[in-house]
Amino acid sequence: MTWKPNSSEFRVMLAATLLALGVFALDLWLPLGVADGVLYLAVVLISCTSSQRRFPVVAAGACSVLMVIGAMFSPTLPNVPPWIGIINRLLSFMVIWVPAIVIMERRRGEDRLREAYGELEVKVQERTIELVKANDALEAEVSERVRAEDKLRSLAAQLLTAQEEERRRISRDLHDDVSQRLAMLTVEVETLEQHLRAFPEQFRARLRQLRKRVGGLSDDVRHLAYQFHPSILDDLGLPIALKRYVDDFTARTGLRGTFVHRNLGERLPQDISSCLYRVAQESLGNVSKHARAAQFTVELVGSKEGIRLSVRDSGVGFTPELVKPPNGGLGFISMKERVRLVSGTLEVLSRPGEGTHVRVWVPLSGRSA
């Protein structure tokens, strides 16, 4: 395919050509190539206005040829050493080629940037399509769940049990697989950073930044694994697990928290421990999101008849009657369903400006530890 210049391109080429010939004629008349560099530079700068990427280099090459020819035929001055003219010519070559090369490299960088931007746009479009499809699938799933709400009540026990098992599996996979991979990636980045000491500081700084980000991601994965299901709940029991969660919650939110437990006796059954832990977790999540509280208290008290969990905060409170579907309260529904499955009762006491008090009672009569 041949390139056909338009009127604008033709004018640029004509102007550059005429100016180059004019400078050449001047070069044949003036001795020592005194004005070569500045005037031939004007030719190169005019050629830069052309849309043709290589035109500035072509113009610089043509000017160089004209300069050599001019050096052979231009007049000389008596009593002037020849090296003065040679130095003038060499300086002229630098004045011509330095901007031509800089402009060429800049245009190459712009081309690469344009290609990268095009690839990014394609990826964004593909990702957008995927997100739209996922959103449509999610909306369809939500609609299906709304239509099937009356049937889900009878399956609550199986679903919550399966959820806890899945949380355990995900937590184990995150801790044993993903966390280990991130740790290995951190080691590989550190090794690469050590092997590239000869590279520029900016490049090594980016590597250090990448290593810190990978380390932060590893910490987030460990925290996420703990959020899904704390292994401490299965290994050491509910009181220690709740104490650990309250301490972490206090450190993360900056709220003043207190955990109290007494008369718990023997170890609680797993289903009761999971239920009370999730209720406390959901309650403190509501404190963090909605209560705007300065402090909170988590209390776990046992007796021969049962066990009582209390979560109280000093926040803004709310009107419980208004927090019902479809206006909200799905978290409370989840807590109530969990408590119902262990034959317990749940109360949520609150008033605007007086904080919120979540109370759970679970009987232990007839159950083995």
C-alpha positions as CSV (number, residue, x, y, z in Angstrom):
1,M,0.0,0.0,0.0
2,T,1.6,3.3,-1.1
3,W,1.4,6.5,1.0
4,K,-0.3,9.4,-0.6
5,P,0.3,12.7,1.2
6,N,-2.6,15.1,1.7
7,S,-2.4,18.8,1.2
8,S,-1.2,19.5,4.7
9,E,1.5,16.8,4.5
10,F,2.5,18.1,1.1
11,R,2.9,21.6,2.4
12,V,5.1,20.4,5.3
13,M,7.3,18.4,2.9
14,L,7.5,21.3,0.4
15,A,8.5,23.8,3.2
16,A,11.1,21.5,4.6
17,T,12.6,20.8,1.1
18,L,12.7,24.5,0.1
19,L,14.2,25.5,3.4
20,A,16.8,22.7,3.2
21,L,17.8,23.8,-0.4
22,G,17.9,27.4,0.8
23,V,20.2,26.6,3.7
24,F,22.3,24.5,1.3
25,A,22.7,27.5,-1.1
26,L,23.6,29.6,1.9
27,D,26.1,27.0,2.9
28,L,27.8,27.2,-0.5
29,W,28.1,30.9,-0.1
30,L,29.2,31.3,3.5
31,P,32.5,29.9,4.7
32,L,33.1,27.4,7.5
33,G,29.4,26.2,7.8
34,V,28.7,28.9,10.4
35,A,24.9,28.8,10.2
36,D,24.5,25.1,9.3
37,G,23.4,23.8,12.7
38,V,20.7,26.4,13.5
39,L,19.3,26.6,10.0
40,Y,19.2,22.9,9.3
41,L,17.7,22.4,12.7
42,A,14.7,24.5,11.5
43,V,14.3,21.9,8.6
44,V,14.2,19.1,11.2
45,L,11.7,20.9,13.4
46,I,9.4,21.6,10.4
47,S,9.5,17.9,9.5
48,C,8.4,17.0,13.0
49,T,5.0,18.5,12.2
50,S,4.4,15.7,9.7
51,S,2.3,12.7,10.7
52,Q,4.9,10.4,9.1
53,R,6.9,8.9,12.0
54,R,10.2,8.6,10.1
55,F,10.1,12.0,8.3
56,P,12.2,13.8,10.9
57,V,15.0,11.2,10.6
58,V,14.8,11.3,6.8
59,A,15.0,15.1,6.9
60,A,18.0,14.9,9.3
61,G,19.7,12.4,6.9
62,A,19.1,14.7,3.9
63,C,20.4,17.7,5.7
64,S,23.5,15.7,6.7
65,V,24.2,14.8,3.1
66,L,23.7,18.5,2.0
67,M,26.0,19.5,4.8
68,V,28.8,17.2,3.6
69,I,28.4,18.4,0.0
70,G,28.4,22.0,1.3
71,A,31.6,21.3,3.2
72,M,33.3,20.2,0.0
73,F,32.3,23.2,-2.1
74,S,31.9,26.1,0.4
75,P,34.5,28.8,0.3
76,T,37.3,29.0,2.8
77,L,38.9,31.9,4.6
78,P,42.6,32.5,4.5
79,N,44.7,32.2,7.6
80,V,41.8,30.2,9.3
81,P,42.7,26.6,10.3
82,P,40.7,23.9,8.7
83,W,39.8,22.3,12.0
84,I,37.5,25.3,12.8
85,G,35.3,24.4,9.9
86,I,35.4,20.7,10.8
87,I,34.3,21.5,14.4
88,N,31.4,23.7,13.1
89,R,30.3,20.8,10.9
90,L,30.4,18.3,13.7
91,L,28.5,20.6,16.0
92,S,25.9,21.0,13.2
93,F,25.6,17.2,13.0
94,M,24.8,17.1,16.7
95,V,22.3,19.9,16.5
96,I,20.5,18.1,13.7
97,W,20.5,14.5,14.9
98,V,19.9,14.9,18.7
99,P,16.4,16.4,18.3
100,A,15.6,14.0,15.4
101,I,16.5,11.0,17.5
102,V,14.7,12.3,20.6
103,I,11.6,13.0,18.6
104,M,11.8,9.5,17.0
105,E,12.1,7.8,20.4
106,R,9.3,9.9,21.8
107,R,7.0,8.8,18.9
108,R,7.9,5.2,19.5
109,G,7.0,5.6,23.1
110,E,3.7,7.1,22.1
111,D,3.0,4.2,19.8
112,R,3.8,1.7,22.6
113,L,1.6,3.6,25.0
114,R,-1.2,3.7,22.5
115,E,-0.9,0.0,21.9
116,A,-1.0,-0.7,25.6
117,Y,-4.0,1.6,26.0
118,G,-5.8,-0.3,23.3
119,E,-5.0,-3.6,24.9
120,L,-6.2,-2.2,28.3
121,E,-9.5,-1.1,26.7
122,V,-10.0,-4.5,25.2
123,K,-9.4,-6.1,28.6
124,V,-11.7,-3.6,30.3
125,Q,-14.5,-4.4,27.8
126,E,-14.0,-8.1,28.3
127,R,-14.1,-7.7,32.1
128,T,-17.1,-5.5,31.9
129,I,-19.0,-8.1,29.9
130,E,-18.0,-10.7,32.5
131,L,-19.2,-8.5,35.3
132,V,-22.5,-7.8,33.5
133,K,-23.0,-11.5,33.1
134,A,-22.1,-12.2,36.7
135,N,-24.5,-9.4,37.8
136,D,-27.3,-10.8,35.7
137,A,-26.7,-14.2,37.2
138,L,-26.6,-12.8,40.7
139,E,-29.9,-10.9,40.1
140,A,-31.5,-14.1,38.8
141,E,-30.2,-16.0,41.8
142,V,-31.6,-13.3,44.2
143,S,-35.0,-13.3,42.5
144,E,-35.0,-17.1,42.7
145,R,-34.2,-16.9,46.4
146,V,-36.9,-14.4,47.0
147,R,-39.5,-16.6,45.3
148,A,-38.3,-19.6,47.3
149,E,-38.2,-17.9,50.7
150,D,-41.1,-19.9,52.1
151,K,-39.4,-23.2,51.3
152,L,-36.0,-22.3,52.8
153,R,-37.2,-22.3,56.4
154,S,-37.4,-26.1,56.5
155,L,-33.9,-26.4,55.1
156,A,-32.2,-23.9,57.5
157,A,-30.5,-26.5,59.7
158,Q,-28.9,-28.2,56.7
159,L,-27.9,-25.0,55.1
160,L,-26.3,-23.5,58.2
161,T,-24.4,-26.8,58.9
162,A,-23.2,-26.9,55.3
163,Q,-22.2,-23.2,55.6
164,E,-20.1,-23.9,58.6
165,E,-18.4,-26.9,56.9
166,E,-17.7,-24.7,53.8
167,R,-16.3,-22.0,56.0
168,R,-14.0,-24.5,57.6
169,R,-12.9,-25.8,54.2
170,I,-12.3,-22.3,52.8
171,S,-10.5,-21.2,55.9
172,R,-8.3,-24.3,55.7
173,D,-7.6,-23.8,52.0
174,L,-6.8,-20.1,52.5
175,H,-4.4,-20.9,55.3
176,D,-2.8,-24.0,54.0
177,D,-2.7,-23.2,50.2
178,V,-3.1,-19.5,49.4
179,S,-1.1,-18.2,52.3
180,Q,1.8,-20.6,51.5
181,R,1.8,-19.5,47.9
182,L,1.9,-15.9,48.9
183,A,4.8,-16.6,51.3
184,M,6.7,-18.3,48.5
185,L,5.9,-15.4,46.2
186,T,7.4,-13.0,48.8
187,V,10.5,-15.1,49.0
188,E,10.8,-15.1,45.2
189,V,10.4,-11.3,45.0
190,E,13.1,-10.9,47.7
191,T,15.5,-13.2,45.8
192,L,14.8,-11.2,42.6
193,E,15.5,-8.0,44.4
194,Q,18.8,-9.3,45.6
195,H,19.8,-10.5,42.1
196,L,19.0,-7.1,40.5
197,R,21.2,-4.8,42.6
198,A,22.9,-3.5,39.5
199,F,19.6,-2.2,38.1
200,P,18.4,1.4,38.7
201,E,17.2,2.4,42.2
202,Q,13.7,3.2,40.8
203,F,13.3,-0.4,39.5
204,R,14.5,-1.8,42.8
205,A,12.2,0.5,44.7
206,R,9.2,-0.9,42.7
207,L,10.3,-4.4,43.6
208,R,10.4,-3.4,47.3
209,Q,7.0,-1.9,47.0
210,L,5.7,-5.1,45.3
211,R,7.2,-7.2,48.1
212,K,5.4,-5.0,50.7
213,R,2.1,-5.4,48.9
214,V,2.4,-9.1,48.7
215,G,3.1,-9.2,52.4
216,G,0.1,-7.1,53.1
217,L,-2.0,-9.4,50.9
218,S,-0.7,-12.4,52.8
219,D,-1.8,-10.8,56.1
220,D,-5.3,-10.0,54.6
221,V,-5.6,-13.7,53.5
222,R,-4.8,-14.9,57.0
223,H,-7.3,-12.5,58.5
224,L,-9.9,-13.6,56.0
225,A,-9.2,-17.2,56.8
226,Y,-9.8,-16.4,60.5
227,Q,-13.0,-14.5,59.6
228,F,-14.4,-17.5,57.8
229,H,-13.8,-19.9,60.6
230,P,-11.3,-19.5,63.5
231,S,-9.5,-22.8,64.2
232,I,-9.2,-21.7,67.8
233,L,-12.9,-22.2,68.2
234,D,-12.5,-26.0,67.5
235,D,-9.2,-26.3,69.3
236,L,-9.6,-24.2,72.5
237,G,-13.3,-23.6,72.8
238,L,-15.7,-20.7,72.7
239,P,-14.4,-18.5,75.6
240,I,-10.9,-18.2,74.2
241,A,-12.2,-17.8,70.6
242,L,-14.5,-15.0,71.7
243,K,-11.8,-13.3,73.7
244,R,-9.5,-13.4,70.7
245,Y,-12.2,-12.0,68.4
246,V,-13.0,-9.2,70.8
247,D,-9.3,-8.2,71.1
248,D,-9.0,-8.2,67.3
249,F,-12.2,-6.3,66.8
250,T,-11.0,-3.7,69.4
251,A,-7.7,-3.3,67.7
252,R,-9.3,-3.0,64.2
253,T,-12.0,-0.5,65.1
254,G,-10.5,1.5,67.9
255,L,-13.5,0.9,70.1
256,R,-13.2,0.2,73.8
257,G,-14.3,-3.4,74.3
258,T,-14.7,-5.7,77.3
259,F,-15.2,-9.5,77.4
260,V,-16.4,-11.2,80.5
261,H,-17.1,-14.9,81.0
262,R,-17.9,-17.1,84.1
263,N,-19.4,-20.3,85.2
264,L,-18.9,-22.0,81.8
265,G,-17.8,-25.3,83.2
266,E,-17.2,-28.1,80.7
267,R,-16.6,-27.6,77.0
268,L,-19.8,-26.6,75.0
269,P,-21.1,-28.7,72.1
270,Q,-19.8,-27.6,68.7
271,D,-23.2,-26.5,67.4
272,I,-23.8,-24.2,70.4
273,S,-20.3,-22.8,70.2
274,S,-20.6,-22.1,66.5
275,C,-24.0,-20.5,67.0
276,L,-22.9,-18.2,69.9
277,Y,-19.7,-17.2,68.1
278,R,-21.6,-16.3,64.9
279,V,-24.2,-14.3,66.9
280,A,-21.4,-12.3,68.7
281,Q,-19.6,-11.8,65.4
282,E,-22.8,-10.5,63.6
283,S,-23.6,-8.3,66.6
284,L,-20.2,-6.7,66.7
285,G,-20.3,-6.3,63.0
286,N,-23.5,-4.2,63.5
287,V,-21.8,-2.2,66.2
288,S,-19.0,-1.3,63.8
289,K,-21.3,-0.5,60.9
290,H,-24.3,1.2,62.4
291,A,-24.0,1.9,66.2
292,R,-21.4,4.7,66.2
293,A,-20.6,3.5,69.7
294,A,-17.6,4.4,71.8
295,Q,-17.5,1.1,73.8
296,F,-19.1,-2.3,74.0
297,T,-19.3,-5.3,76.3
298,V,-19.5,-9.0,75.4
299,E,-20.6,-11.3,78.3
300,L,-20.8,-15.1,78.4
301,V,-22.3,-16.7,81.5
302,G,-23.0,-20.3,82.1
303,S,-25.2,-22.3,84.5
304,K,-26.5,-25.8,84.9
305,E,-29.6,-24.9,82.9
306,G,-28.0,-23.2,80.0
307,I,-25.7,-20.4,78.7
308,R,-26.4,-16.7,78.1
309,L,-24.6,-14.4,75.7
310,S,-25.0,-10.7,75.9
311,V,-23.6,-8.0,73.5
312,R,-24.2,-4.5,74.6
313,D,-23.0,-1.2,73.1
314,S,-23.3,2.5,73.9
315,G,-24.3,3.6,70.4
316,V,-27.1,5.6,68.8
317,G,-29.6,2.7,69.0
318,F,-32.6,2.2,66.7
319,T,-36.2,1.2,66.7
320,P,-36.4,-2.6,66.3
321,E,-39.9,-2.6,64.8
322,L,-38.5,-0.7,61.7
323,V,-35.7,-3.2,61.1
324,K,-37.7,-5.8,59.3
325,P,-37.8,-7.2,55.7
326,P,-38.0,-5.7,53.2
327,N,-36.5,-2.7,55.0
328,G,-33.6,-4.6,56.4
329,G,-32.7,-6.9,59.3
330,L,-31.3,-9.9,57.4
331,G,-28.5,-10.2,59.9
332,F,-31.0,-10.4,62.8
333,I,-32.9,-13.0,60.9
334,S,-29.7,-15.1,60.4
335,M,-29.0,-14.8,64.1
336,K,-32.5,-15.7,65.1
337,E,-32.4,-18.8,62.8
338,R,-29.1,-19.9,64.2
339,V,-30.4,-19.6,67.8
340,R,-33.6,-21.4,66.9
341,L,-31.7,-24.4,65.6
342,V,-30.1,-24.9,69.1
343,S,-33.5,-24.4,70.8
344,G,-32.5,-21.0,72.1
345,T,-34.1,-17.6,72.2
346,L,-32.9,-14.2,70.9
347,E,-33.8,-10.7,72.1
348,V,-32.7,-7.4,70.6
349,L,-33.4,-4.5,72.9
350,S,-32.8,-1.0,71.6
351,R,-34.0,2.6,71.7
352,P,-32.8,5.6,69.7
353,G,-30.0,7.2,71.7
354,E,-29.8,4.4,74.3
355,G,-27.6,1.8,72.6
356,T,-28.4,-1.8,71.7
357,H,-28.5,-5.0,73.8
358,V,-28.5,-8.4,72.1
359,R,-29.3,-11.3,74.5
360,V,-29.2,-15.0,73.7
361,W,-30.2,-17.9,75.9
362,V,-29.4,-21.5,75.0
363,P,-30.6,-24.3,77.2
364,L,-28.2,-27.1,78.0
365,S,-30.6,-29.6,79.6
366,G,-30.4,-33.1,78.1
367,R,-27.3,-32.2,76.0
368,S,-23.8,-33.8,76.3
369,A,-20.8,-31.6,76.4
